[in-house]
Amino acid sequence: MGELEVLSEGRSLEPVLHHAGEQLLRAGDRADRELVQRCSAALQQRDAEGDRELAAELLAELSPAEPAARPALTAVPVDLSLLGSALDGDPMQGDGALDLMTGDVYPPGLLDADPPEWFADDSEDLDDERIRYFQPESSSGYWDMRDFTSSLADGPLKEQLRQALEGKGAFRRFRRVLDGEAVQDQLTRWTLFRDERQLGRARAWLAAAGYRPSIPTR
């Protein structure tokens, strides 16, 4: 069971609810039902972007006896981490796109700059059926940094990060502070925090468009 054994040791799931949910869906019938309930309940209580969608998915797939109000969404074989990262891209570089058939994610501007053969050859109607465009929101990543900083205990690191967030170049300065050898544990915590937010936004964006990620291969 590996990672699921670690999750079931009574540790808080709060920092890794989307990661935990993905592991549980991947485990399928092997998933611990108590852990499924814990994860679903924590997602519903936190109620951040994408949390309700994942909670409904967990209950529908792994706890069929539980009432699950999962909307009728079409499954797409997309890597949520890639989609989440692209959604947080630079809006100045243009729109990004998702191939609904293959799950391929095209970061801002890439589909127009280096289109696949089918995209150049097929009709516009087919493109509309197969492709979903999105406009990146770099401000989401900025607010992730602000929220993470606010979650820290008062002290030198919190003050350094607050200063790093002022003005242009905030992303670069923020990472530079966390790259210091004395705060490697906080860099790991930040990475989990950022990834959790991105996974939630990706799942929420898919649901709003009428889709959900395919259940990972078991």
C-alpha positions in Angstrom: 0.0 0.0 0.0 3.0 2.3 0.5 1.8 5.9 0.5 -1.7 4.9 1.8 -0.1 3.2 4.8 1.6 6.5 5.7 -1.7 8.4 5.3 -3.5 6.0 7.6 -1.2 6.5 10.5 -3.4 9.1 12.1 -1.6 12.1 10.7 -3.5 15.2 9.6 -4.7 15.0 6.0 -5.3 18.8 5.8 -2.1 19.7 3.9 -2.4 16.9 1.4 -6.1 16.2 0.9 -6.0 16.3 -2.9 -2.9 14.1 -3.0 -4.5 11.7 -0.5 -7.7 11.6 -2.6 -5.8 10.7 -5.7 -4.0 7.9 -3.9 -7.3 6.6 -2.6 -8.9 6.6 -6.1 -5.9 4.9 -7.5 -6.1 2.2 -4.8 -9.8 1.5 -5.6 -11.1 -1.5 -3.8 -7.9 -1.7 -1.7 -8.5 1.8 -0.2 -9.2 1.9 3.5 -12.9 2.9 3.9 -12.3 4.8 7.2 -9.6 6.8 5.4 -12.0 7.5 2.5 -14.5 8.9 5.0 -11.9 11.0 6.8 -10.6 12.5 3.5 -14.1 13.2 2.2 -15.3 14.8 5.4 -12.1 17.0 5.6 -12.6 18.1 2.0 -16.2 19.1 2.6 -15.3 20.9 5.8 -12.4 22.8 4.2 -14.5 23.6 1.1 -11.7 25.2 -1.0 -11.7 25.1 -4.8 -12.1 21.6 -6.1 -12.8 20.1 -2.6 -16.5 19.4 -3.1 -15.8 17.8 -6.5 -13.2 15.4 -5.1 -15.2 14.6 -2.0 -18.2 13.6 -4.3 -15.8 11.5 -6.5 -14.4 9.6 -3.5 -17.9 8.8 -2.1 -19.3 7.8 -5.5 -16.3 5.5 -6.4 -15.3 4.1 -3.0 -18.3 4.4 -0.7 -21.3 3.4 -2.9 -23.5 3.0 0.1 -23.1 6.7 0.9 -25.3 9.3 -0.9 -23.0 11.0 -3.4 -24.3 14.0 -5.4 -21.7 13.7 -8.1 -22.7 15.6 -11.3 -22.7 13.8 -14.6 -19.2 14.8 -15.7 -17.3 13.4 -18.7 -14.0 11.8 -17.8 -10.8 13.2 -19.4 -7.4 11.4 -19.0 -5.7 14.6 -17.9 -2.8 15.0 -15.4 -4.2 17.4 -12.9 -0.8 18.6 -11.8 0.1 19.7 -15.4 -3.3 21.4 -15.8 -3.0 23.1 -12.5 0.4 24.5 -13.3 -0.7 25.7 -16.7 -3.8 27.4 -15.2 -1.4 29.4 -13.0 0.7 30.5 -16.1 1.4 34.0 -17.4 -1.8 35.4 -19.0 0.4 37.7 -21.1 1.6 34.7 -23.1 -2.0 33.9 -24.4 -4.5 31.2 -23.7 -3.7 27.6 -22.8 -5.6 24.6 -24.0 -6.6 21.1 -23.0 -7.0 18.2 -25.5 -10.2 16.4 -24.3 -9.3 13.2 -26.2 -5.7 12.7 -25.1 -5.6 14.8 -21.9 -2.6 16.7 -23.3 -2.2 20.1 -21.7 -0.9 23.0 -23.8 0.6 25.8 -21.7 -0.2 29.4 -22.8 0.6 30.0 -26.5 2.0 26.5 -27.2 -0.9 25.1 -29.2 -0.7 28.0 -31.7 3.1 28.0 -31.8 3.6 24.3 -32.2 0.2 22.7 -33.1 -0.2 18.9 -33.6 -1.0 17.6 -37.1 -4.6 16.9 -36.3 -5.2 20.4 -35.0 -3.9 22.0 -38.3 -5.8 19.5 -40.5 -9.1 19.2 -38.9 -12.1 21.5 -39.2 -12.8 24.3 -36.8 -15.9 22.4 -35.6 -13.8 19.4 -34.6 -11.4 21.7 -32.8 -14.2 23.2 -30.8 -15.4 19.7 -29.8 -11.9 18.4 -28.9 -10.2 21.5 -27.4 -11.1 23.5 -24.3 -9.2 26.8 -24.0 -8.4 28.5 -20.7 -7.0 31.9 -19.7 -4.2 31.5 -17.1 -4.4 33.4 -13.9 -1.0 34.2 -12.4 -2.8 36.1 -9.6 -3.9 32.8 -8.1 -0.3 31.8 -7.6 0.4 35.1 -6.0 -2.5 34.7 -3.5 -1.2 31.2 -2.7 2.1 32.8 -1.6 0.3 35.4 0.5 -1.9 32.8 2.2 1.1 30.5 2.9 3.0 33.4 4.4 0.0 34.3 6.6 -0.1 30.7 7.9 3.4 31.0 9.3 4.2 31.8 12.9 5.4 35.4 13.5 9.2 35.6 13.1 12.0 36.5 10.7 11.0 34.1 7.9 7.4 35.4 7.8 8.7 39.0 7.7 11.2 38.1 4.9 8.4 36.5 2.8 6.1 39.5 3.4 8.8 41.8 2.0 9.5 39.5 -0.9 5.8 39.8 -2.0 6.0 43.5 -2.4 6.4 44.8 -6.0 7.4 43.2 -9.2 9.5 40.0 -9.1 7.6 38.6 -6.1 7.6 35.0 -7.3 11.4 35.0 -7.8 12.1 36.7 -4.5 9.7 34.4 -2.6 11.4 31.3 -3.9 14.8 32.7 -3.1 13.9 33.2 0.5 12.6 29.6 0.8 15.7 28.2 -1.0 17.8 29.1 2.1 19.3 26.1 3.8 17.8 27.1 7.2 14.2 26.8 5.9 14.2 23.7 3.7 11.4 22.2 5.8 9.3 25.3 4.9 10.2 24.9 1.3 8.8 21.4 1.4 5.7 22.7 3.2 5.2 25.4 0.6 5.5 23.0 -2.3 2.8 20.8 -0.8 0.6 23.9 -0.2 1.1 25.2 -3.7 0.5 21.8 -5.3 -2.6 21.3 -3.2 -4.1 24.6 -4.4 -3.2 23.9 -8.0 -4.8 20.5 -8.0 -8.0 21.9 -6.5 -8.2 24.7 -9.1 -7.6 22.2 -11.9 -10.4 20.0 -10.7 -12.8 22.9 -10.2 -12.0 24.3 -13.7 -12.7 20.9 -15.2 -16.0 20.5 -13.4 -17.2 24.0 -14.4 -16.5 23.0 -18.0 -18.4 19.7 -17.6 -15.5 17.3 -17.1 -13.6 15.4 -14.4 -10.2 13.7 -14.5 -10.3 9.9 -15.3 -9.6 7.7 -12.3 -5.9 6.9 -12.2 -4.9 3.5 -13.5 -5.1 0.9 -10.7 
